[in-house]
Amino acid sequence: MHQLPVSPSTAALQPVLFIPHGGGPCFFMDWSPADTWSGMAEFLRGVAATLPARPKAIVLVSAHWLTPGFRVTSGARPGLIYDYYGFPEHTYQLTYPAPGDTALAERVAGLIAATGLDSGLDGARGFDHGMFIPLKVMFPAADIPVVQLSLRDDLDPAAHLALGQALAGLRAEGVLIIGSGMSFHNMRGYGDARYTAPSQAFDDWLTAAVESQPGERRAALCNWARAPFAHDCHPACHEEHLIPLMVTAGAAGQDPGRKVYSQQVMRTQVSAYRFG
């Protein structure tokens, strides 16, 4: 199995991030009101400055790729998948030519397999908008190698926590692990004032879970569906936008978690979290 060419003396321990990726290509188009996504975009633009060093690579788990077992992009130059619909034509011309990293992909797949979880490489898969839209804001130069990782389609919280735990060691090699989703994701709820209070109550619960001690955090996240208004915020069997948080919490190990961004967007509360 290939090892990343990282010198321990130069690699900085990277944190782990759970970020909101917005709605489709929202950061690159006009919206009404015009500032709907501006606070989220400002948060994403500021992330790089908070890191201990420039990441040597990024492993990103996207809410928009579900597979029966865990899969890893292994192409050297993955294309883009414009998996959003009904947006202005120019948003289908967006580019993000970040390189892949075949050696890192093999490493990730091997780490997952070593835990007994099903894993495999996908050399044909491109980067979906859960990857390239937020990273285009966060790292616009597109010069950091990126490997994208799927969610398992049963959306089992414990399996995704275990996935993150398997990848935790990459952080010490300068790899930034990102979960890309949304802390609130109910398409019928956006813009509906009836969802404001439920989204805030769930956000309060989620923040308390993330900021609790690691053992308590794991137990709470495994049982997230029992949280107040859980299925109002993430409808049953469609919780794929929350599950990347489980991966990041698993990769956090014993590191504390904290909320680093929160805003009411389209009348619903949306937050981001950082571990380490």
C-alpha positions as CSV (number, residue, x, y, z in Angstrom):
1,M,0.0,0.0,0.0
2,H,1.3,3.4,-0.9
3,Q,2.3,5.8,1.8
4,L,1.8,9.6,1.5
5,P,5.1,11.3,1.0
6,V,4.8,13.4,4.1
7,S,7.6,14.3,6.5
8,P,6.5,14.1,10.1
9,S,8.6,17.2,10.9
10,T,6.7,19.3,8.3
11,A,3.1,17.9,8.5
12,A,0.7,19.8,10.8
13,L,-2.1,17.9,12.5
14,Q,-5.2,19.0,10.7
15,P,-8.6,19.5,12.3
16,V,-11.8,17.8,11.0
17,L,-14.6,19.9,9.6
18,F,-18.3,19.4,9.0
19,I,-19.4,22.2,6.6
20,P,-22.6,23.3,5.0
21,H,-22.4,23.3,1.2
22,G,-25.5,25.4,0.5
23,G,-28.2,24.8,-2.1
24,G,-26.9,23.7,-5.5
25,P,-24.5,26.3,-7.0
26,C,-25.9,29.0,-4.7
27,F,-22.6,30.9,-4.1
28,F,-22.1,31.5,-7.9
29,M,-25.5,32.9,-8.9
30,D,-27.9,35.7,-8.1
31,W,-30.4,35.0,-5.3
32,S,-33.3,36.7,-3.7
33,P,-32.7,38.1,-1.2
34,A,-29.3,38.8,-2.5
35,D,-27.5,38.0,0.8
36,T,-29.2,34.6,1.3
37,W,-26.0,32.7,1.2
38,S,-23.5,35.5,1.8
39,G,-22.8,34.6,5.5
40,M,-22.2,30.9,4.6
41,A,-19.9,31.9,1.8
42,E,-18.0,34.2,4.1
43,F,-17.5,31.4,6.6
44,L,-16.3,29.0,3.9
45,R,-13.9,31.6,2.5
46,G,-12.4,32.1,5.9
47,V,-11.7,28.4,6.7
48,A,-8.2,28.2,5.1
49,A,-6.9,31.0,7.4
50,T,-7.9,29.0,10.5
51,L,-5.9,25.9,9.6
52,P,-2.5,25.2,11.1
53,A,-1.0,24.8,7.6
54,R,-2.0,24.4,4.0
55,P,-3.4,20.9,3.7
56,K,-1.3,18.4,1.8
57,A,-4.5,16.8,0.6
58,I,-8.2,16.7,1.3
59,V,-10.5,13.7,1.9
60,L,-14.0,14.9,1.5
61,V,-17.2,13.0,2.3
62,S,-20.1,14.2,0.2
63,A,-23.8,13.9,1.0
64,H,-24.4,13.5,-2.8
65,W,-22.7,10.1,-3.3
66,L,-24.3,7.0,-1.8
67,T,-23.1,3.5,-2.6
68,P,-23.7,0.0,-1.1
69,G,-20.2,0.0,0.4
70,F,-17.7,2.8,0.9
71,R,-16.1,4.0,-2.3
72,V,-13.2,6.3,-3.0
73,T,-12.4,8.3,-6.1
74,S,-9.1,7.2,-7.5
75,G,-8.8,9.0,-10.8
76,A,-5.9,11.3,-11.3
77,R,-8.0,14.1,-12.9
78,P,-11.7,13.6,-11.9
79,G,-14.2,15.6,-13.9
80,L,-17.2,17.4,-12.4
81,I,-20.7,16.1,-11.9
82,Y,-23.3,18.9,-12.2
83,D,-25.9,17.0,-10.1
84,Y,-28.2,20.0,-9.5
85,Y,-31.2,20.8,-11.6
86,G,-33.0,23.9,-12.8
87,F,-30.3,26.5,-12.2
88,P,-28.9,29.1,-14.6
89,E,-26.9,27.8,-17.5
90,H,-23.7,29.4,-16.4
91,T,-23.6,27.3,-13.3
92,Y,-23.1,24.2,-15.5
93,Q,-19.9,25.8,-16.8
94,L,-18.3,26.1,-13.4
95,T,-14.8,24.6,-13.2
96,Y,-12.7,23.1,-10.4
97,P,-9.7,21.3,-11.8
98,A,-8.3,20.0,-8.5
99,P,-6.2,16.9,-9.0
100,G,-7.1,13.5,-7.5
101,D,-4.5,11.4,-5.7
102,T,-4.4,7.8,-6.6
103,A,-1.9,6.8,-3.9
104,L,-4.0,8.5,-1.2
105,A,-7.2,6.9,-2.6
106,E,-5.6,3.4,-2.3
107,R,-4.5,4.3,1.2
108,V,-8.0,5.4,2.2
109,A,-9.6,2.3,0.8
110,G,-7.0,0.1,2.6
111,L,-7.6,1.8,5.9
112,I,-11.3,1.3,5.6
113,A,-11.0,-2.4,4.6
114,A,-8.7,-3.0,7.5
115,T,-11.6,-2.3,9.9
116,G,-13.8,-4.9,8.1
117,L,-15.9,-2.4,6.3
118,D,-16.6,-2.9,2.6
119,S,-14.5,-0.4,0.5
120,G,-13.3,0.0,-3.0
121,L,-11.9,2.3,-5.6
122,D,-13.8,4.1,-8.3
123,G,-11.5,5.5,-11.0
124,A,-14.3,6.8,-13.2
125,R,-16.3,8.8,-10.6
126,G,-16.0,12.6,-10.8
127,F,-16.5,15.2,-8.1
128,D,-20.1,16.1,-7.3
129,H,-21.3,19.5,-6.3
130,G,-21.1,18.5,-2.6
131,M,-17.4,18.7,-3.2
132,F,-16.6,21.2,-5.9
133,I,-19.1,24.0,-4.9
134,P,-17.8,24.5,-1.3
135,L,-14.2,23.8,-2.2
136,K,-14.3,26.4,-5.0
137,V,-15.2,28.9,-2.2
138,M,-12.7,27.6,0.4
139,F,-9.7,26.8,-1.8
140,P,-10.3,28.6,-5.1
141,A,-6.9,27.9,-6.6
142,A,-7.9,24.2,-6.9
143,D,-4.3,23.1,-6.4
144,I,-4.8,20.8,-3.4
145,P,-5.3,17.1,-4.3
146,V,-8.7,15.8,-3.3
147,V,-10.1,12.4,-2.8
148,Q,-13.9,12.1,-2.5
149,L,-15.5,9.4,-0.3
150,S,-19.0,8.1,-0.6
151,L,-21.6,7.5,2.1
152,R,-22.9,3.9,2.6
153,D,-26.4,3.9,1.4
154,D,-27.9,2.4,4.6
155,L,-26.9,5.7,6.3
156,D,-26.0,3.8,9.5
157,P,-24.5,6.3,12.0
158,A,-22.3,3.8,13.7
159,A,-20.8,2.6,10.5
160,H,-19.9,6.1,9.5
161,L,-18.4,6.9,12.9
162,A,-16.3,3.8,12.4
163,L,-15.3,5.0,8.9
164,G,-14.1,8.3,10.3
165,Q,-12.2,6.5,13.0
166,A,-10.4,4.5,10.4
167,L,-9.2,7.6,8.7
168,A,-8.2,9.6,11.8
169,G,-4.4,8.9,11.4
170,L,-4.3,10.8,8.1
171,R,-4.8,14.1,10.0
172,A,-1.2,13.9,11.4
173,E,0.1,13.6,7.8
174,G,-1.4,16.9,6.9
175,V,-4.6,15.6,5.4
176,L,-7.7,17.7,6.0
177,I,-10.9,15.6,6.4
178,I,-14.1,17.4,5.5
179,G,-17.7,16.2,5.8
180,S,-19.9,18.2,3.3
181,G,-23.6,18.3,4.0
182,M,-26.2,20.4,5.8
183,S,-27.1,20.4,9.5
184,F,-30.7,21.0,8.3
185,H,-31.9,19.5,5.1
186,N,-35.6,19.2,4.5
187,M,-36.5,20.7,1.1
188,R,-40.1,21.4,2.1
189,G,-38.8,23.3,5.1
190,Y,-36.6,25.9,3.5
191,G,-38.3,29.2,3.5
192,D,-41.2,28.0,5.7
193,A,-41.4,29.8,9.0
194,R,-43.0,26.7,10.6
195,Y,-39.6,25.1,10.5
196,T,-37.7,27.9,12.2
197,A,-38.3,26.8,15.8
198,P,-37.9,23.1,15.1
199,S,-34.6,23.7,13.2
200,Q,-33.3,25.8,16.1
201,A,-34.3,23.1,18.7
202,F,-32.5,20.4,16.6
203,D,-29.5,22.7,16.2
204,D,-29.3,23.2,19.9
205,W,-29.4,19.5,20.5
206,L,-26.8,18.8,17.7
207,T,-24.4,21.4,19.1
208,A,-24.7,19.9,22.6
209,A,-23.9,16.5,21.2
210,V,-20.9,17.7,19.2
211,E,-19.5,19.6,22.2
212,S,-20.0,16.8,24.7
213,Q,-17.2,14.4,25.8
214,P,-16.2,11.9,23.0
215,G,-17.9,8.9,24.5
216,E,-21.1,10.8,25.1
217,R,-20.8,12.4,21.6
218,R,-20.6,9.1,19.9
219,A,-23.7,7.7,21.8
220,A,-25.7,10.8,21.0
221,L,-24.8,10.9,17.3
222,C,-25.6,7.2,17.0
223,N,-29.1,8.0,18.3
224,W,-29.6,11.3,16.6
225,A,-33.0,10.2,15.3
226,R,-34.3,10.6,18.9
227,A,-33.3,14.3,19.0
228,P,-36.0,16.9,19.1
229,F,-37.6,17.4,15.7
230,A,-34.9,15.1,14.1
231,H,-37.1,13.9,11.3
232,D,-38.5,17.4,10.7
233,C,-35.0,18.5,10.0
234,H,-33.8,15.3,8.3
235,P,-36.7,13.3,6.9
236,A,-36.5,9.5,7.6
237,C,-34.4,7.6,5.0
238,H,-33.2,10.9,3.6
239,E,-30.7,11.9,6.3
240,E,-27.7,11.8,3.9
241,H,-26.9,15.5,4.5
242,L,-26.4,14.9,8.3
243,I,-24.4,11.6,8.0
244,P,-21.1,13.2,6.9
245,L,-21.0,14.7,10.4
246,M,-20.7,11.2,11.8
247,V,-17.6,10.6,9.7
248,T,-16.0,13.8,10.9
249,A,-16.9,13.0,14.6
250,G,-15.3,9.5,14.1
251,A,-12.1,11.1,12.7
252,A,-12.0,13.5,15.6
253,G,-11.0,10.8,18.1
254,Q,-10.7,12.3,21.5
255,D,-10.5,15.9,20.2
256,P,-13.3,18.3,21.3
257,G,-15.9,19.6,18.9
258,R,-17.4,23.0,18.7
259,K,-19.7,25.1,16.6
260,V,-17.8,27.5,14.3
261,Y,-20.6,28.9,12.2
262,S,-24.4,29.2,12.7
263,Q,-26.9,31.3,10.8
264,Q,-30.6,31.3,10.0
265,V,-30.8,30.6,6.2
266,M,-34.1,30.5,4.4
267,R,-35.8,30.5,7.9
268,T,-33.9,27.5,9.1
269,Q,-30.9,27.2,11.4
270,V,-27.8,25.9,9.7
271,S,-24.4,25.3,11.5
272,A,-20.9,24.1,10.9
273,Y,-18.7,22.2,13.3
274,R,-14.9,21.7,13.9
275,F,-13.0,19.1,15.8
276,G,-9.5,19.7,16.9
